[in-house]
Amino acid sequence: MAKRKAKSVEHSKKYETIKHYYDAGLWCAARVRAVVAHGWITPDEFKEITGHEYEVTK
């Protein structure tokens, strides 16, 4: 029986770095939200990293 290869999820180029900063406590959710606005990660990736829905703040 052949093993199935798990599907890998494609993330933005900077996803792993930003996730590391957030997990290490170097960045807060507001900082991660700011990089979504710059296009570094997607709103869905923001939710993966922080556990919160992405909402645009003023």
Secondary structure as the mmCIF struct_conf table of DSSP 4:
data_model
#
loop_
_struct_conf.conf_type_id
_struct_conf.id
_struct_conf.beg_label_comp_id
_struct_conf.beg_label_asym_id
_struct_conf.beg_label_seq_id
_struct_conf.end_label_comp_id
_struct_conf.end_label_asym_id
_struct_conf.end_label_seq_id
HELX_LH_PP_P HELX_LH_PP_P1 ALA A 2 GLU A 10
TURN_TY1_P TURN_TY1_P1 LYS A 13 LYS A 14
HELX_RH_AL_P HELX_RH_AL_P1 TYR A 15 ASP A 23
TURN_TY1_P TURN_TY1_P2 ALA A 24 GLY A 25
BEND BEND1 LEU A 26 TRP A 27
HELX_RH_AL_P HELX_RH_AL_P2 ALA A 29 ALA A 37
TURN_TY1_P TURN_TY1_P3 HIS A 38 GLY A 39
BEND BEND2 TRP A 40 ILE A 41
HELX_RH_AL_P HELX_RH_AL_P3 PRO A 43 THR A 50
BEND BEND3 GLY A 51 HIS A 52
#
